[in-house]
Amino acid sequence: MRVYQFTEQPYFPGWEKHSGSLRVNFLNRNCDPRIAADLFHRYYDEWQLSDELGLDIMLNEHHQTATCMSSTVVVGLSVLSRITKNARLLVLGYPIGHRPDPLRVAEELSTIDVISHGRLDMGFIKGVPYEFPSSNQNPVGVMDRFWEALDFIVKAMTTHDEVFNWEGEYFNYRQVNVWPRVWQEPHPPIWSTTGSTTQAHLLGERGYVMSTLGSGYNTRPLYDAYRRGYLAKWGKAPGPDRFGYLGLVGVAKDRDEARRRGDLVAGYLRSSGIVHLPFRNPPGFLSVEDNARMLRGETPPRSYTKDRRVISMHSASVEDLIAAGILFCGTPDEVYEQIVDFCQYCGGMGNLLMMGHAGYLTPEQTADNLSLFAREVYPRLKAWQQPDADEVAAAAVAAAEKAPQHRAASVRPGDLVDATMTAN
């Protein structure tokens, strides 16, 4: 198992100043650039510590919000590709659904791959609903735009012996010839995220690494849909390295202190949904069918415990978040057991995206959180034997053959207020 340390690089000193929204229309008057500078340096220091501890690193990108100052993720990748030595650098994600220029994306990421000596993992997402107004892009047809952008990026990175033109529905280019060429062949690993079994099946057919974000014990059906798609296309079961999961982590020697840290980290969930209502579901972002299902209340729960008790990520207690597999929290032994139990339930998982910092967690608490995990939990996770991939895939196929055929919407109205965890 690989573990990627993740923080959204929040500007938490401004969180108490909002009047109903921390995104899009939360004025930057509330940001003191001197405080922001100190926070950026702090986050880079913590990522350097992660590198020294043997952890990998994850970054993401969001726009016009105090919950995530990483609005130009290529800047963070640029810094980290130079100041870290060993960690893989996962960007999850790059919102190509509303980025206007995929050629620029291919150039940026190719350069990062070279500077880092081939340590880049590329995670692409369509983007979250409330960022389309600020990007001035049309949310109608966003997935078609996403797939064309991704296909173009792959072709641009893998074409070395000719200069080509691209004539697409959304993008048109002349004389494409990306310099420098990528370090990793044929290209850096591709990741994406989803909360939809339909998209999971498609990602399996493409063979990309799929991650789910805070989906709790609803993760297994998503993984199984991926397994069926992968098996149908490639004729073999996907290994655990094809699966990732983002979980919050609070670990301490003392159980009570661990719970305090877990509660602080859970501040990410409680703040990410604070957004002005009109930005939550722009026309066209979801299909007509999905919107109709939402209005009829025919959408499945996003997060629930192993005993199928539904919880709200935005208001759940620490204990409920632990029970749902959204937060791994406790002593090192407890955290190890919680992660292994979750992985067993999901049929195996080779990449843990660990939110080891969020919200009001202090630098001292974060450093101890990361150090304890790296030294007392991670070695045991790397040694843990994953479930047999062939047996798990066969069970996924058998379960699908027995299940009633129906199609459910991939999101619920409440899911649309979550920043990272709806990006697919």
PALOMAR-693860 format. One line per field, with one value per residue (C-alpha): residue number from 1; residue in three letters; x, y, z. Coordinates in pm, whole numbers, always signed. Layout:
N
k = (NUM,...)
r = (ALA,...)
east = (X,...)
north = (Y,...)
up = (Z,...)
END
This chain:
424
k = (1,2,3,4,5,6,7,8,9,10,11,12,13,14,15,16,17,18,19,20,21,22,23,24,25,26,27,28,29,30,31,32,33,34,35,36,37,38,39,40,41,42,43,44,45,46,47,48,49,50,51,52,53,54,55,56,57,58,59,60,61,62,63,64,65,66,67,68,69,70,71,72,73,74,75,76,77,78,79,80,81,82,83,84,85,86,87,88,89,90,91,92,93,94,95,96,97,98,99,100,101,102,103,104,105,106,107,108,109,110,111,112,113,114,115,116,117,118,119,120,121,122,123,124,125,126,127,128,129,130,131,132,133,134,135,136,137,138,139,140,141,142,143,144,145,146,147,148,149,150,151,152,153,154,155,156,157,158,159,160,161,162,163,164,165,166,167,168,169,170,171,172,173,174,175,176,177,178,179,180,181,182,183,184,185,186,187,188,189,190,191,192,193,194,195,196,197,198,199,200,201,202,203,204,205,206,207,208,209,210,211,212,213,214,215,216,217,218,219,220,221,222,223,224,225,226,227,228,229,230,231,232,233,234,235,236,237,238,239,240,241,242,243,244,245,246,247,248,249,250,251,252,253,254,255,256,257,258,259,260,261,262,263,264,265,266,267,268,269,270,271,272,273,274,275,276,277,278,279,280,281,282,283,284,285,286,287,288,289,290,291,292,293,294,295,296,297,298,299,300,301,302,303,304,305,306,307,308,309,310,311,312,313,314,315,316,317,318,319,320,321,322,323,324,325,326,327,328,329,330,331,332,333,334,335,336,337,338,339,340,341,342,343,344,345,346,347,348,349,350,351,352,353,354,355,356,357,358,359,360,361,362,363,364,365,366,367,368,369,370,371,372,373,374,375,376,377,378,379,380,381,382,383,384,385,386,387,388,389,390,391,392,393,394,395,396,397,398,399,400,401,402,403,404,405,406,407,408,409,410,411,412,413,414,415,416,417,418,419,420,421,422,423,424)
r = (MET,ARG,VAL,TYR,GLN,PHE,THR,GLU,GLN,PRO,TYR,PHE,PRO,GLY,TRP,GLU,LYS,HIS,SER,GLY,SER,LEU,ARG,VAL,ASN,PHE,LEU,ASN,ARG,ASN,CYS,ASP,PRO,ARG,ILE,ALA,ALA,ASP,LEU,PHE,HIS,ARG,TYR,TYR,ASP,GLU,TRP,GLN,LEU,SER,ASP,GLU,LEU,GLY,LEU,ASP,ILE,MET,LEU,ASN,GLU,HIS,HIS,GLN,THR,ALA,THR,CYS,MET,SER,SER,THR,VAL,VAL,VAL,GLY,LEU,SER,VAL,LEU,SER,ARG,ILE,THR,LYS,ASN,ALA,ARG,LEU,LEU,VAL,LEU,GLY,TYR,PRO,ILE,GLY,HIS,ARG,PRO,ASP,PRO,LEU,ARG,VAL,ALA,GLU,GLU,LEU,SER,THR,ILE,ASP,VAL,ILE,SER,HIS,GLY,ARG,LEU,ASP,MET,GLY,PHE,ILE,LYS,GLY,VAL,PRO,TYR,GLU,PHE,PRO,SER,SER,ASN,GLN,ASN,PRO,VAL,GLY,VAL,MET,ASP,ARG,PHE,TRP,GLU,ALA,LEU,ASP,PHE,ILE,VAL,LYS,ALA,MET,THR,THR,HIS,ASP,GLU,VAL,PHE,ASN,TRP,GLU,GLY,GLU,TYR,PHE,ASN,TYR,ARG,GLN,VAL,ASN,VAL,TRP,PRO,ARG,VAL,TRP,GLN,GLU,PRO,HIS,PRO,PRO,ILE,TRP,SER,THR,THR,GLY,SER,THR,THR,GLN,ALA,HIS,LEU,LEU,GLY,GLU,ARG,GLY,TYR,VAL,MET,SER,THR,LEU,GLY,SER,GLY,TYR,ASN,THR,ARG,PRO,LEU,TYR,ASP,ALA,TYR,ARG,ARG,GLY,TYR,LEU,ALA,LYS,TRP,GLY,LYS,ALA,PRO,GLY,PRO,ASP,ARG,PHE,GLY,TYR,LEU,GLY,LEU,VAL,GLY,VAL,ALA,LYS,ASP,ARG,ASP,GLU,ALA,ARG,ARG,ARG,GLY,ASP,LEU,VAL,ALA,GLY,TYR,LEU,ARG,SER,SER,GLY,ILE,VAL,HIS,LEU,PRO,PHE,ARG,ASN,PRO,PRO,GLY,PHE,LEU,SER,VAL,GLU,ASP,ASN,ALA,ARG,MET,LEU,ARG,GLY,GLU,THR,PRO,PRO,ARG,SER,TYR,THR,LYS,ASP,ARG,ARG,VAL,ILE,SER,MET,HIS,SER,ALA,SER,VAL,GLU,ASP,LEU,ILE,ALA,ALA,GLY,ILE,LEU,PHE,CYS,GLY,THR,PRO,ASP,GLU,VAL,TYR,GLU,GLN,ILE,VAL,ASP,PHE,CYS,GLN,TYR,CYS,GLY,GLY,MET,GLY,ASN,LEU,LEU,MET,MET,GLY,HIS,ALA,GLY,TYR,LEU,THR,PRO,GLU,GLN,THR,ALA,ASP,ASN,LEU,SER,LEU,PHE,ALA,ARG,GLU,VAL,TYR,PRO,ARG,LEU,LYS,ALA,TRP,GLN,GLN,PRO,ASP,ALA,ASP,GLU,VAL,ALA,ALA,ALA,ALA,VAL,ALA,ALA,ALA,GLU,LYS,ALA,PRO,GLN,HIS,ARG,ALA,ALA,SER,VAL,ARG,PRO,GLY,ASP,LEU,VAL,ASP,ALA,THR,MET,THR,ALA,ASN)
east = (+0,+111,+4,-24,-34,-299,-412,-630,-403,-695,-703,-882,-826,-1103,-1360,-1538,-1593,-1828,-2195,-2323,-2055,-1684,-1669,-1699,-1836,-1640,-1444,-1064,-1066,-1085,-743,-429,-147,+109,-89,-143,+233,+303,+41,+185,+532,+389,+215,+530,+729,+478,+505,+884,+841,+613,+883,+1141,+904,+859,+507,+391,+217,-120,-231,-554,-694,-999,-1085,-1206,-1240,-1092,-1117,-841,-576,-437,-600,-299,-186,+100,+270,+259,+376,+662,+780,+747,+911,+1227,+1225,+1125,+1342,+1146,+771,+544,+346,-20,-236,-597,-722,-661,-1010,-986,-1366,-1345,-981,-977,-648,-553,-235,-114,-200,+6,+301,+281,+257,+525,+759,+675,+739,+1084,+1182,+1074,+1264,+943,+756,+429,+86,-175,-528,-792,-1144,-1432,-1442,-1700,-2027,-1968,-1645,-1807,-1933,-1586,-1424,-1691,-1736,-2062,-2144,-2357,-2164,-1888,-1805,-1773,-1538,-1348,-1289,-1180,-936,-795,-758,-579,-341,-250,-186,+22,+235,+287,+354,+727,+793,+552,+384,+6,-311,-620,-972,-1222,-1566,-1429,-1060,-864,-484,-218,+138,+125,+476,+512,+852,+995,+865,+753,+1003,+776,+688,+445,+312,+271,+4,-349,-598,-953,-1227,-1594,-1900,-2086,-2088,-2133,-1818,-1637,-1709,-1576,-1261,-1207,-1231,-966,-747,-690,-639,-975,-1016,-1324,-1338,-1515,-1758,-1732,-1877,-2048,-1704,-1740,-2005,-1792,-1483,-1686,-1818,-1456,-1356,-1626,-1522,-1155,-1213,-1433,-1176,-843,-935,-790,-870,-736,-480,-516,-285,-579,-781,-744,-949,-937,-978,-925,-667,-619,-366,-204,-48,-339,-689,-849,-591,-650,-1022,-942,-727,-994,-1250,-1018,-950,-1326,-1350,-1272,-1606,-1793,-1651,-1635,-2013,-2057,-2139,-2403,-2704,-2727,-2377,-2445,-2612,-2568,-2799,-2641,-2389,-2608,-2813,-3187,-3238,-3021,-3191,-3532,-3427,-3300,-3633,-3815,-3584,-3461,-3092,-2885,-2706,-2347,-2195,-2303,-2163,-2104,-2446,-2600,-2673,-2667,-2466,-2408,-2044,-2110,-2256,-2157,-1973,-1619,-1753,-1998,-1725,-1507,-1795,-1849,-1484,-1451,-1222,-950,-885,-730,-405,-169,-310,-668,-596,-420,-712,-969,-787,-739,-1104,-1209,-977,-1103,-1461,-1378,-1195,-853,-716,-358,-355,-463,-503,-451,-584,-337,-399,-716,-876,-749,-497,-180,+167,+278,-28,+13,+381,+305,+7,+223,+520,+318,+136,+453,+644,+380,+100,+243,+502,+227,+2,+280,+327,-46,-160,-429,-732,-698,-784,-921,-1159,-1283,-1344,-1529,-1753,-1823,-1933,-2151,-2317,-2397,-2559,-2790,-2874,-3190,-3111,-3166,-2983,-2959,-2832,-2470,-2522,-2774,-2858,-2656,-2350,-2328,-2213,-1897,-1587,-1352,-1578,-1812,-1538,-1557)
north = (+0,+356,+649,+1006,+1293,+1548,+1888,+2136,+2416,+2599,+2962,+2870,+3208,+3348,+3077,+3258,+3570,+3429,+3517,+3201,+3112,+3027,+2993,+3203,+3517,+3512,+3831,+3814,+4119,+3850,+3716,+3866,+3781,+3776,+3509,+3322,+3324,+3177,+2908,+2814,+2779,+2569,+2332,+2291,+2219,+1948,+1795,+1795,+1612,+1363,+1305,+1244,+1003,+794,+912,+1025,+1357,+1462,+1808,+1935,+2252,+2463,+2822,+3133,+2975,+2998,+2619,+2556,+2814,+2584,+2759,+2696,+2347,+2357,+2608,+2363,+2080,+2298,+2374,+2016,+1862,+2051,+2041,+1675,+1379,+1055,+1111,+1057,+1372,+1305,+1586,+1488,+1668,+1879,+2007,+1969,+1980,+2358,+2432,+2614,+2479,+2109,+2174,+2396,+2119,+1868,+2109,+2188,+1828,+1706,+1966,+1862,+1497,+1586,+1815,+1550,+1273,+1084,+1113,+1257,+1091,+1274,+1285,+1445,+1550,+1733,+1999,+2084,+2261,+2597,+2661,+2678,+3037,+3163,+2968,+3099,+2751,+2584,+2292,+2134,+1844,+1869,+1498,+1500,+1796,+1613,+1299,+1491,+1696,+1382,+1198,+1499,+1524,+1155,+1188,+1503,+1328,+1008,+1147,+1185,+1118,+1355,+1692,+1650,+1855,+1802,+1862,+1794,+1904,+2128,+2180,+2254,+2269,+2306,+2176,+1994,+1901,+1909,+2003,+1865,+1514,+1323,+1130,+830,+609,+610,+880,+939,+720,+852,+874,+996,+1005,+919,+851,+686,+315,+402,+614,+353,+88,+320,+397,+23,-21,+248,+100,+427,+434,+512,+683,+752,+1038,+1001,+743,+532,+184,+279,+234,-140,-111,+153,-68,-366,-170,-82,-448,-555,-293,-378,-753,-718,-506,-651,-1013,-1013,-875,-535,-532,-322,-60,+41,+163,+466,+609,+945,+914,+1158,+1051,+1147,+938,+991,+784,+881,+786,+1105,+1321,+1122,+1199,+1569,+1557,+1368,+1634,+1908,+1722,+1672,+2051,+1999,+1824,+2086,+2381,+2249,+2256,+2623,+2771,+3006,+2797,+2917,+2785,+2429,+2280,+2493,+2398,+2125,+2004,+1700,+1523,+1582,+1222,+1265,+1591,+1426,+1135,+1377,+1560,+1228,+1128,+819,+869,+636,+746,+853,+754,+496,+263,-109,-179,+54,+340,+658,+954,+1312,+1393,+1756,+1708,+1360,+1307,+1172,+830,+823,+922,+639,+394,+502,+459,+829,+902,+665,+781,+653,+504,+357,+9,+132,+323,+22,-205,+44,+79,-296,-361,-103,-246,-599,-481,-311,-614,-453,-104,-8,+369,+559,+933,+1045,+1382,+1415,+1786,+1988,+2290,+2402,+2122,+2294,+2245,+2050,+1824,+1772,+1681,+1431,+1296,+1231,+1096,+850,+724,+686,+506,+294,+238,+258,-25,-262,-153,-216,-566,-646,-909,-775,-995,-1217,-993,-1278,-1398,-1046,-973,-1302,-1218,-873,-1027,-1286,-1023,-808,-1102,-1161,-797,-632,-405,-38,+288,+539,+892,+923,+1219,+1359,+1727,+1733,+1591,+1893,+2115,+1914,+2054,+1766,+1471,+1528,+1574,+1292)
up = (+0,-75,+141,+7,+257,+159,+275,+90,+213,+376,+483,+805,+979,+757,+816,+1095,+882,+621,+596,+431,+177,+181,-196,-511,-345,-17,-78,-79,+148,+415,+317,+470,+225,+507,+690,+361,+298,+641,+582,+243,+391,+671,+428,+220,+538,+631,+284,+315,+644,+467,+207,+480,+655,+340,+256,-87,-151,-292,-405,-554,-708,-624,-703,-520,-179,+170,+208,-48,-144,-412,-707,-937,-849,-1097,-866,-575,-801,-922,-570,-448,-753,-652,-271,-226,-319,-307,-273,-568,-644,-710,-841,-776,-933,-1232,-1330,-1708,-1740,-1712,-1793,-2129,-2267,-2238,-2440,-2158,-1911,-2112,-2120,-1749,-1635,-1876,-1729,-1372,-1460,-1591,-1300,-1049,-1232,-1306,-976,-1111,-1089,-1298,-1158,-1380,-1274,-1438,-1164,-903,-987,-821,-1010,-1351,-1306,-1221,-1507,-1750,-1894,-1991,-1757,-2034,-2184,-1925,-1937,-2315,-2280,-2003,-2208,-2516,-2310,-2147,-2478,-2625,-2326,-2359,-2732,-2682,-2418,-2617,-2966,-3024,-3394,-3563,-3523,-3526,-3557,-3342,-3470,-3193,-3084,-2809,-2892,-3208,-3228,-3495,-3479,-3146,-3029,-2649,-2506,-2284,-2341,-2034,-1822,-1755,-2050,-2212,-1976,-1601,-1437,-1485,-1198,-1169,-907,-913,-701,-991,-1073,-1443,-1442,-1232,-1496,-1765,-1568,-1531,-1907,-1949,-1679,-1497,-1122,-962,-628,-425,-182,+150,+17,+333,+314,-12,-170,-235,-511,-685,-670,-792,-1091,-1177,-1140,-1385,-1639,-1605,-1626,-1935,-2118,-2006,-1936,-1586,-1244,-1144,-866,-551,-705,-929,-628,-404,-121,+54,+430,+714,+973,+1337,+1527,+1869,+2145,+2368,+2251,+2379,+2203,+1886,+1908,+1951,+1640,+1451,+1541,+1413,+1088,+1044,+1023,+655,+607,+808,+614,+258,+218,+304,-35,-175,-283,-649,-719,-606,-913,-1227,-1516,-1723,-1467,-1398,-1662,-1687,-1572,-1262,-1169,-1209,-987,-725,-723,-683,-399,-584,-513,-296,+20,-35,+299,+551,+813,+764,+914,+651,+887,+675,+804,+695,+631,+716,+1063,+1182,+1510,+1525,+1627,+1335,+1090,+1223,+1192,+831,+731,+652,+948,+1070,+1424,+1746,+1868,+1603,+1669,+1633,+1313,+1159,+1244,+1110,+777,+736,+817,+559,+293,+360,+321,-10,-148,-138,-185,-266,-224,+85,+30,+386,+493,+777,+811,+787,+942,+1280,+1337,+1461,+1306,+1613,+1601,+1226,+1255,+1531,+1337,+1030,+1224,+1430,+1123,+918,+1193,+1365,+1113,+762,+789,+896,+609,+358,+500,+509,+259,+23,-63,-370,-670,-886,-614,-544,-914,-961,-666,-814,-1144,-970,-753,-1057,-1236,-940,-869,-1012,-1303,-1229,-1271,-989,-988,-883,-651,-409,-362,-40,-217,-444,-158,-103,-266,-328,-278,-574,-834,-1085)
END
